[in-house]
Amino acid sequence: MGSAGTGVNGGVSFWWGRLGLPEPRPALPGHREVDICVVGGGYTGLWTAYYLKKAEPGLRIAVLEQRFCGYGASGRNGGWLYNGFAGRGAFARRHGPAGAAAMQRVMDTAVGEVADTLDAEGIDADVVRGGVLEVARTPAQLARLRAFAETERAYGPDRVQELSAAATAARLRVAGALGGVWSPYGARVQPAKLAAGLAGVVERLGVELYESTPVTAIHGGRTPRAVTPYGTVGARYVLRATEGFTSGLAGERRTWLPMNSAMIATEPLPASFWAEAGWEGREVLGDFAHAYMYAQRTADDRIALGGRGVPYRFGSRTDIDGATQPATVRQLREILHAFFPAARSARIEHAWAGVLGVPRDWCATVDLDRRTGLGWAGGYVGSGVTTTNLAGRTLRDLVLGHDTELTRLPWVGHTVRRWEPEPLRWLGVHALYAAYHAADRRESTRRRPGTSPLARLADTIAGR
C-alpha cells in the first residue's frame, strides 16, 4: 500500500471517476408537449420512466435533468441496495403496525426486484447479494443492536441473524466489534453503473432524455408544466424527482432539506489485507453509532466508506461537483483507521460529497395530485437506492389510475410540515449533529450500555 494521503476531491464521485463522466445528452430544444414530464434524471426519475414506458409503450415521456443522469445522489451514494426505508417507526405510529409491515414487505422484495431487473436488462452494476452487516463497537451500540434485532424479528422471525463478536469477526474483522447483525435483504452495487445503465435502457425504450436542462419552476393546474431556460414542457402529469436538489425549485426551498453526506475510497488493498480482514461475502457494512458510517468492498478491492461530515450548508446550498471539506475527509479517514487499523497506510484516492433529501419528519413520501397534475417522490434520507425503485413503480400505478398494493402503502400521500426558515434551519441541523457526535464520543468512553441522553434529546428535537 502507498503512503497515506488524498487524491481527487470532487469530480462528482469515485464511481463516476471509474466509469468516466458521460457526454451529456442534448438539452431541451424548445417547447414540448408530452404525456408525462419527469423532472430529475436520478434513480427515481429513471425508474418511473422505465416502469411507465414498460406498462404503456405509447406514452410520450420526457425526463429533464439539470446536468446528466445520475449526477446527484444516484451517482454518489454508498451502493447500499437494501430494504431499509425512511420513517418505518413514524409510519407505524401514525398508520398502525400493519401499514408499516406492508411497507416493509414490499421493501424486502424490492431488493430482488432491482437486482433481477438489472440482470434482465443487461445492466452490469457490480451487484453482489451479500446482505447487510451492521456492527456495534461500544456497549451502548450493542444495546441498540439488540433492540434493532428484536424489532426486526417482530416483522418476521428469520429476518436477521444476531452475531456474537466471534461470529462477526468470522464474516469481517472490524476492530473492537462487540457484535453484529446480518440481514439477507441487501446487495452491493456500483451506483454510477446503475444510473448510466438504467438511463441507456430508458432511452432505448423511447423516453426522451434532455440533459443540461435545469428546471426552475413547476406549475400545476389546467396546464401542468415544467419551466426551463430553453422552453416549457407541458404534460398531463409533471412528476418531481429532484430529491436533495428540490430546494432549487421555485417555492420549494423549505420542502426537503439537502443533507450532506461524504465518502472516501482507498486505493486497491492487497490480498494480505483481505486475508486478515475477511469480507469475502462483500456485505455492505454499517454501524450503530448515532452519526453512523456506511461502507462497501468494491469490485476492485477498495474500501469505499461514508458518513455525515458537515451536515448542511446555509441557505440549502449544495456542493460543486462533489467537492467536500478537508475536515470531513480527515473524519472519514479516522473512521476507516478505527475500523481497519491495517488500512492506516492506504492512500485515499478519492473523496466526494452529495446531498440527500430530508423531510421535516424524516419520512419518505410519494404522491400524485390529479387535480393539479403534479406528482412527486423522495425524501429518502439516504436510503434511496432501493426505495427509488418502489417509488417508480408506485408513481406508475398512480399515474395509470390503478388501485394496487403499492398505492395503498402508508407513504402514499403522507404529509409533513415544511422546514423552519433560516437561520433556524442551519442552527438546528448543526446543533443536532453536534449532539450526535458528542453522544458517540461519550458512549465510546463508557462501559454502561445505555444510549446517551444527548442522542435521545437530539432525536426528540429532530422529530425522528
C-alpha positions in Angstrom: 0.0 0.0 0.0 1.1 3.5 -0.7 1.6 6.4 1.7 -1.4 7.9 3.4 -2.9 10.9 1.6 -5.8 12.1 -0.5 -6.0 12.1 -4.3 -9.1 13.5 -6.1 -11.6 15.6 -4.1 -14.8 16.0 -6.0 -15.0 15.1 -9.7 -18.7 14.2 -8.9 -17.7 10.9 -7.3 -15.3 8.0 -7.3 -18.0 5.9 -9.1 -18.1 8.3 -12.0 -14.4 8.6 -11.9 -14.0 4.9 -12.5 -16.7 4.8 -15.2 -15.8 8.1 -16.8 -18.1 11.1 -16.9 -20.6 10.8 -19.7 -21.0 13.1 -22.7 -24.2 15.0 -21.8 -27.2 14.3 -24.0 -28.7 17.3 -25.9 -30.6 19.9 -23.9 -34.3 20.6 -24.4 -34.5 22.1 -27.9 -37.6 24.2 -27.2 -41.2 23.9 -26.1 -42.5 20.3 -25.9 -45.9 18.7 -25.2 -45.8 15.2 -23.8 -47.9 12.9 -21.7 -45.6 12.6 -18.7 -42.8 15.1 -17.8 -40.3 13.8 -15.2 -38.1 16.4 -13.5 -34.8 14.8 -12.4 -32.7 12.2 -14.0 -31.7 10.2 -11.0 -32.9 6.8 -9.9 -36.4 8.0 -9.0 -37.0 9.7 -12.4 -35.4 6.9 -14.4 -37.3 4.1 -12.6 -40.5 6.0 -13.0 -39.9 6.5 -16.7 -38.9 2.8 -17.1 -42.0 1.3 -15.4 -44.4 3.7 -17.2 -42.9 3.0 -20.6 -43.0 -0.7 -19.9 -46.6 -0.6 -18.9 -47.8 1.8 -21.6 -45.2 1.9 -24.5 -47.3 4.5 -26.3 -46.8 7.1 -23.6 -44.7 10.2 -24.6 -42.4 10.7 -21.7 -39.7 13.3 -21.2 -37.1 13.4 -18.5 -35.4 16.8 -17.7 -32.1 16.7 -15.9 -30.0 19.7 -14.9 -26.6 18.1 -15.6 -26.5 14.4 -16.6 -28.5 11.4 -15.5 -27.0 10.2 -12.2 -25.2 13.4 -11.4 -26.8 13.7 -7.9 -27.1 11.2 -5.1 -27.8 8.4 -7.6 -24.2 8.5 -8.8 -22.6 9.3 -5.4 -24.1 7.1 -2.8 -22.6 4.2 -0.9 -24.1 1.5 -3.1 -26.4 0.0 -0.5 -29.2 -1.8 -2.3 -31.1 -2.8 0.9 -34.5 -2.9 2.4 -34.3 0.0 4.8 -36.5 3.0 4.3 -37.0 6.4 5.9 -39.7 6.5 8.6 -40.8 3.0 9.4 -41.3 3.8 13.1 -43.2 7.0 12.3 -45.4 5.2 9.8 -46.1 2.5 12.5 -47.1 5.2 15.0 -49.2 7.2 12.5 -50.8 4.4 10.4 -50.5 1.4 12.7 -48.2 -1.6 12.7 -50.0 -3.3 9.8 -49.2 -0.3 7.5 -45.5 -0.3 8.4 -45.4 -4.1 8.0 -46.9 -3.8 4.5 -44.3 -1.2 3.6 -41.5 -3.4 4.9 -42.7 -6.4 2.9 -42.6 -4.6 -0.4 -39.2 -3.1 0.5 -37.9 -6.6 1.2 -38.9 -7.8 -2.2 -37.7 -4.5 -3.9 -34.1 -5.5 -3.3 -34.6 -8.6 -5.6 -36.8 -6.5 -8.0 -33.9 -4.2 -8.6 -31.2 -6.9 -8.9 -33.4 -9.1 -11.2 -34.3 -6.1 -13.4 -30.7 -5.2 -13.9 -30.0 -8.8 -14.9 -32.9 -8.9 -17.3 -31.9 -5.6 -18.9 -28.2 -6.5 -19.2 -27.0 -3.8 -16.8 -23.7 -4.7 -15.1 -23.6 -2.7 -11.9 -21.2 -4.9 -9.9 -24.1 -6.4 -7.9 -23.2 -8.8 -5.2 -26.1 -10.1 -3.0 -24.1 -10.4 0.2 -26.6 -8.9 2.6 -26.2 -6.2 5.2 -23.8 -6.4 8.1 -24.1 -3.8 10.9 -21.7 -3.9 13.9 -21.6 -2.5 17.4 -18.3 -1.2 18.8 -19.5 0.2 22.2 -21.8 -1.3 24.9 -24.4 1.4 24.0 -24.3 0.5 20.4 -24.6 -3.2 21.3 -27.8 -2.4 23.3 -29.2 -0.6 20.2 -28.1 -3.6 18.0 -30.1 -6.0 20.2 -33.1 -3.7 20.2 -32.9 -3.4 16.5 -32.7 -7.2 16.0 -35.8 -7.6 18.3 -37.7 -5.1 16.3 -36.7 -6.8 13.0 -37.9 -10.2 14.3 -41.3 -8.6 15.0 -41.6 -8.2 11.2 -40.6 -11.9 10.7 -38.6 -14.4 12.7 -35.9 -15.1 10.1 -35.2 -11.5 9.0 -31.9 -11.1 10.8 -29.1 -13.1 12.4 -27.7 -11.7 15.6 -24.0 -12.3 15.7 -21.5 -12.6 18.6 -18.2 -10.9 18.5 -16.6 -14.1 17.2 -19.3 -14.7 14.6 -19.0 -11.1 13.4 -15.2 -11.4 13.0 -15.7 -14.6 11.0 -17.5 -12.5 8.4 -15.5 -9.3 8.8 -12.8 -8.3 11.3 -13.8 -4.8 12.4 -11.5 -3.7 15.2 -13.4 -3.5 18.5 -16.6 -5.1 17.3 -18.6 -6.4 20.2 -21.2 -8.0 18.0 -23.1 -7.7 14.8 -26.4 -8.3 13.0 -26.7 -9.6 9.4 -29.7 -9.4 7.1 -30.0 -11.1 3.8 -32.0 -8.2 2.3 -29.1 -6.3 0.8 -26.6 -6.2 -2.0 -23.6 -4.1 -3.1 -23.9 -2.1 -6.3 -21.7 0.4 -8.2 -24.1 3.5 -8.2 -22.9 5.2 -11.3 -23.0 2.0 -13.4 -26.6 1.5 -12.2 -27.6 5.1 -13.2 -25.8 5.0 -16.5 -27.2 1.6 -17.4 -30.7 2.5 -16.5 -30.6 5.7 -18.4 -29.4 3.8 -21.5 -32.3 1.3 -21.2 -34.9 4.0 -20.7 -33.6 5.9 -23.8 -33.8 2.8 -25.9 -37.4 2.3 -24.8 -38.2 5.6 -26.4 -38.1 8.0 -23.4 -36.8 11.5 -24.3 -33.8 12.3 -22.0 -32.9 16.0 -22.0 -29.7 16.8 -20.0 -28.0 20.1 -19.2 -31.6 21.3 -18.8 -32.3 22.9 -15.3 -35.9 23.2 -14.3 -36.5 26.5 -12.5 -40.2 26.0 -11.7 -43.1 23.5 -11.8 -46.7 24.6 -12.2 -49.9 22.6 -11.9 -53.5 23.2 -12.8 -55.2 23.1 -16.1 -51.9 23.1 -17.9 -49.2 21.3 -15.8 -45.7 22.3 -17.0 -42.1 22.4 -16.2 -40.2 25.7 -16.9 -36.6 25.7 -18.2 -34.3 28.3 -19.7 -34.8 26.6 -23.1 -38.5 26.2 -23.2 -41.5 24.8 -21.3 -42.6 21.2 -21.2 -46.4 20.8 -20.9 -47.8 17.4 -19.8 -50.8 15.7 -18.4 -48.6 15.0 -15.3 -45.4 16.6 -14.1 -43.5 14.4 -11.7 -40.9 15.9 -9.4 -38.0 13.6 -8.7 -35.3 16.0 -7.5 -34.5 14.7 -4.0 -31.7 16.8 -2.5 -31.9 19.4 -5.2 -35.6 20.1 -4.6 -34.8 23.4 -2.7 -33.6 24.9 -6.0 -37.1 24.9 -7.4 -39.3 28.0 -7.0 -41.4 27.7 -3.9 -39.7 24.5 -2.7 -36.8 25.9 -0.6 -38.2 24.6 2.7 -39.8 21.3 1.4 -36.9 19.0 1.9 -33.5 19.8 3.5 -30.4 19.0 1.4 -28.4 17.0 3.9 -24.7 16.5 3.0 -23.1 13.0 3.1 -19.5 12.4 2.1 -17.4 9.4 1.1 -13.8 8.3 0.6 -12.3 5.5 -1.4 -9.0 3.9 -0.7 -6.5 2.6 -3.2 -7.0 -1.1 -4.1 -5.9 -3.1 -1.0 -3.6 -6.1 -1.3 -4.5 -9.7 -0.8 -2.7 -9.7 2.6 -5.2 -7.1 3.9 -8.2 -9.1 2.8 -6.7 -12.3 4.2 -6.7 -10.6 7.6 -9.9 -8.6 7.3 -12.1 -11.2 5.6 -15.2 -9.6 3.9 -15.4 -12.5 1.5 -19.2 -12.1 1.3 -18.8 -8.4 0.3 -21.7 -7.5 2.6 -22.4 -3.8 2.8 -21.2 -2.5 6.2 -22.8 -0.1 8.7 -22.7 0.5 12.5 -24.9 1.6 15.3 -23.3 5.0 16.1 -25.6 8.0 16.1 -23.5 9.7 13.4 -23.4 6.3 11.6 -20.9 5.2 8.9 -21.6 3.0 5.8 -19.1 1.1 3.6 -18.6 -1.5 0.9 -15.8 -3.6 -0.5 -15.7 -2.5 -4.1 -15.3 -4.8 -7.2 -11.7 -3.8 -7.5 -10.9 -4.4 -3.7 -11.0 -1.0 -2.3 -12.9 0.2 0.8 -15.5 3.0 0.0 -16.7 4.5 3.2 -19.0 7.3 4.1 -20.6 9.4 6.8 -22.0 12.8 7.6 -19.2 15.3 8.0 -20.6 18.9 7.6 -24.3 18.0 7.5 -25.8 21.1 6.0 -24.8 24.3 4.1 -26.5 27.6 5.0 -29.5 28.5 2.7 -29.8 24.9 1.4 -26.8 25.4 -0.8 -25.3 22.3 -2.5 -21.7 21.3 -3.3 -19.9 22.0 -6.5 -19.3 18.7 -8.4 -18.9 16.7 -5.2 -16.1 18.6 -3.5 -16.0 18.2 0.2 -14.2 19.8 3.1 -10.7 18.6 4.3 -12.1 18.2 7.8 -14.7 15.8 6.5 -12.0 13.8 4.7 -10.0 13.6 7.9 -13.0 12.5 9.9 -13.8 9.7 7.5 -10.1 8.6 7.4 -10.2 8.3 11.2 -13.3 6.1 11.0 -11.6 3.9 8.4 -8.5 3.6 10.6 -10.6 2.8 13.7 -12.5 0.1 11.9 -9.5 -1.3 9.9 -6.1 -0.4 11.5 -4.3 -2.4 8.8 -5.6 0.2 6.3 -3.8 3.0 8.1 -1.1 3.3 5.4 -3.6 3.1 2.5 -3.8 6.1 0.2 -7.2 7.8 0.0 -7.6 8.1 -3.8 -10.9 9.9 -3.9 -13.1 11.9 -1.6 -16.5 13.3 -2.6 -19.9 14.5 -1.3 -23.5 14.8 -2.3 -26.9 15.8 -0.9 -29.8 13.7 0.1 -33.4 14.9 0.7 -34.6 15.1 4.3 -38.3 15.9 5.1 -39.0 17.6 8.4 -40.3 14.3 9.9 -37.6 12.1 8.3 -40.2 10.1 6.3 -40.1 9.4 2.6 -43.2 10.1 0.6 -44.8 9.6 -2.8 -48.0 11.0 -4.2 -49.9 12.3 -7.2 -52.4 15.1 -7.1 -54.8 14.5 -10.1 -56.4 18.0 -9.5 -53.1 19.8 -10.2 -51.4 17.2 -12.4 -48.4 17.2 -10.1 -46.7 14.2 -8.5 -43.5 13.6 -6.5 -41.4 11.1 -4.7 -38.4 11.4 -2.4 -37.2 12.4 1.0 -35.3 9.1 1.3 -32.9 10.3 4.0 -30.1 8.3 2.5 -31.9 5.1 2.0 -32.9 5.7 -1.6 -31.1 3.1 -3.8 -33.9 0.6 -3.3 -36.7 3.0 -2.3 -36.4 4.8 -5.6 -37.4 1.6 -7.4 -40.5 1.3 -5.2 -41.3 5.0 -5.9 -41.1 4.4 -9.6 -43.5 1.5 -9.5 -45.8 3.4 -7.2 -45.9 6.5 -9.4 -46.6 4.3 -12.4 -49.7 2.9 -10.7 -50.8 6.3 -9.5 -50.4 7.9 -13.0 -52.2 5.0 -14.7 -55.0 5.1 -12.1 -54.5 1.6 -10.8 -55.6 0.7 -7.3 -52.8 -1.7 -6.2 -51.0 -2.9 -3.1 -48.4 -0.2 -3.8 -50.8 2.7 -4.0 -52.3 1.7 -0.6 -49.0 1.9 1.3 -48.7 4.4 4.1 -46.1 6.6 2.5 -48.5 7.4 -0.4 -50.0 10.8 0.4 -48.0 11.2 3.6 -47.9 14.9 4.5 -45.3 16.7 6.5 -44.7 20.3 7.6 -42.0 22.4 6.0 -38.6 23.1 7.5 -38.0 26.2 9.5 -36.6 29.3 7.8 -33.0 30.4 8.0 -31.1 30.8 10.3 -33.1 28.4 12.4 -32.7 25.6 9.9 -28.9 25.9 9.8 -28.6 26.3 13.6 -30.9 23.4 14.3 -29.3 20.9 12.0 -25.7 21.8 13.1 -26.8 21.6 16.8 -28.4 18.2 16.1 -25.3 16.6 14.6 -23.1 18.2 17.2 -25.2 16.4 19.8 -25.0 13.1 17.9 -21.2 13.3 17.6 -20.9 14.3 21.3 -23.1 11.3 22.2 -20.9 9.0 20.2 -17.8 10.3 22.0 -19.4 9.9 25.4 -20.6 6.3 24.6 -17.1 5.3 23.4 -15.7 6.0 26.9 -18.5 4.4 28.9 -19.0 0.8 29.8 -22.7 1.2 30.5 -25.0 0.1 27.7 -27.5 2.9 27.8 -27.9 5.4 24.9 -26.6 8.9 25.7 -29.3 11.3 26.8 -27.8 13.8 24.3 -28.8 11.5 21.5 -32.3 11.0 22.9 -32.7 14.7 23.1 -31.5 15.2 19.5 -33.9 12.5 18.3 -36.8 14.4 20.0 -35.8 17.7 18.5 -35.4 16.2 15.1 -38.8 14.7 15.2 -37.5 11.2 14.3 
